[in-house]
Amino acid sequence: MHLSLARLAKAASTQTGFRPSPMALLPPIPLYRRLLRAHRKFLPAEMRILGDEYIRAEFRAHRKVENPAHLIGFLTEWQMYAQKLEGDAWIGEKIDEGKLAKLSDEQVYQLYDLMQSIEKHRKGE
């Protein structure tokens, strides 16, 4: 009987189908620290300052979010950003059209402002 329970537990824990198993979502404070460490390790000093300020502002703005769907979406996107930053596949990557379409006008403006800051930095202004 114990052998069949062990097999059942093993079968339940293995991945089925073609969908990847979901990643474990980090709590806000460990994720925040991971992001700052990733910036410190992988970004040049000027970009790190800009990125750290942006992360601080976003985490402060979302500190009192009550809607679980918004919180999960927020943490998921930041965790995916951290994973990309820790790899090197993010360089030159374009934003997904679906995500861009979901942005509010204010978010599009913030993204445009960020893009302008990066362009100014690249040109050395």
C-alpha positions as CSV (number, residue, x, y, z in Angstrom):
1,M,0.0,0.0,0.0
2,H,2.8,2.4,0.8
3,L,4.4,1.7,-2.5
4,S,1.3,2.8,-4.4
5,L,1.1,6.0,-2.3
6,A,4.7,6.8,-3.2
7,R,4.0,6.3,-6.9
8,L,0.9,8.4,-6.6
9,A,2.8,11.2,-4.9
10,K,5.5,11.0,-7.5
11,A,3.0,11.1,-10.4
12,A,1.3,14.1,-8.9
13,S,4.5,16.0,-8.5
14,T,5.8,15.5,-12.0
15,Q,5.0,17.9,-14.8
16,T,2.3,16.9,-17.2
17,G,1.6,18.3,-20.6
18,F,3.6,21.0,-22.4
19,R,3.0,23.8,-19.9
20,P,6.0,24.7,-17.8
21,S,5.6,24.3,-14.1
22,P,4.8,27.7,-12.5
23,M,7.7,29.5,-10.9
24,A,7.5,30.1,-7.2
25,L,6.6,33.8,-6.6
26,L,9.0,35.6,-4.3
27,P,7.5,37.8,-1.5
28,P,7.9,41.5,-2.1
29,I,10.9,42.2,0.2
30,P,13.1,39.4,-1.0
31,L,12.2,40.2,-4.6
32,Y,13.1,43.9,-4.0
33,R,16.5,42.9,-2.6
34,R,17.1,40.5,-5.5
35,L,16.4,43.3,-8.0
36,L,18.8,45.7,-6.3
37,R,21.5,43.0,-6.1
38,A,20.9,42.2,-9.8
39,H,21.3,45.9,-10.7
40,R,24.4,46.2,-8.6
41,K,25.9,43.1,-10.3
42,F,24.8,43.5,-14.0
43,L,24.3,47.2,-14.8
44,P,26.7,50.0,-15.3
45,A,26.7,52.7,-12.5
46,E,24.5,55.2,-14.3
47,M,21.9,52.7,-15.4
48,R,22.0,51.2,-11.9
49,I,21.1,54.5,-10.3
50,L,18.2,55.0,-12.7
51,G,17.0,51.5,-12.3
52,D,17.2,51.5,-8.5
53,E,15.2,54.8,-8.3
54,Y,12.6,53.3,-10.6
55,I,12.3,50.1,-8.5
56,R,12.0,52.1,-5.3
57,A,9.3,54.3,-6.7
58,E,7.3,51.3,-8.1
59,F,7.5,49.3,-4.9
60,R,6.5,52.3,-2.8
61,A,3.6,53.0,-5.2
62,H,2.4,49.4,-4.9
63,R,3.0,49.1,-1.1
64,K,-0.7,49.3,-0.2
65,V,-2.2,47.4,-3.2
66,E,-5.1,45.3,-1.9
67,N,-6.2,43.5,-5.1
68,P,-4.5,40.1,-5.2
69,A,-4.6,40.0,-9.0
70,H,-2.7,43.3,-9.2
71,L,-0.2,42.2,-6.6
72,I,0.5,38.9,-8.3
73,G,0.9,40.5,-11.7
74,F,3.2,43.2,-10.2
75,L,5.4,40.6,-8.5
76,T,5.4,38.2,-11.5
77,E,6.6,40.9,-13.9
78,W,9.3,42.1,-11.6
79,Q,10.5,38.5,-11.0
80,M,10.6,37.9,-14.7
81,Y,12.6,41.1,-15.1
82,A,15.1,39.9,-12.4
83,Q,15.5,36.5,-14.2
84,K,16.1,38.2,-17.5
85,L,18.6,40.6,-16.0
86,E,20.5,37.8,-14.4
87,G,20.8,36.2,-17.8
88,D,21.9,38.1,-20.9
89,A,19.0,37.5,-23.2
90,W,17.4,40.9,-22.3
91,I,19.8,43.1,-24.2
92,G,18.0,44.6,-27.2
93,E,14.8,42.8,-26.5
94,K,11.6,44.5,-27.6
95,I,8.4,44.8,-25.5
96,D,5.7,42.3,-26.2
97,E,2.9,43.9,-28.2
98,G,0.2,42.3,-25.9
99,K,1.8,43.9,-22.8
100,L,2.1,47.2,-24.5
101,A,-1.5,47.2,-25.5
102,K,-2.6,46.7,-21.9
103,L,-0.7,49.7,-20.6
104,S,-2.6,52.8,-19.5
105,D,-1.8,56.2,-21.1
106,E,0.2,57.2,-18.0
107,Q,2.2,54.0,-18.1
108,V,3.0,54.5,-21.8
109,Y,4.2,58.0,-21.0
110,Q,6.4,56.7,-18.2
111,L,7.8,54.1,-20.6
112,Y,8.5,56.8,-23.2
113,D,10.2,59.0,-20.6
114,L,12.4,56.0,-19.6
115,M,13.3,55.4,-23.2
116,Q,14.2,59.1,-23.7
117,S,16.4,59.0,-20.6
118,I,18.2,55.9,-21.9
119,E,18.7,57.5,-25.3
120,K,20.1,60.7,-23.7
121,H,22.5,58.5,-21.7
122,R,23.7,56.6,-24.8
123,K,24.3,59.8,-26.7
124,G,26.3,61.2,-23.7
125,E,24.1,64.3,-23.1
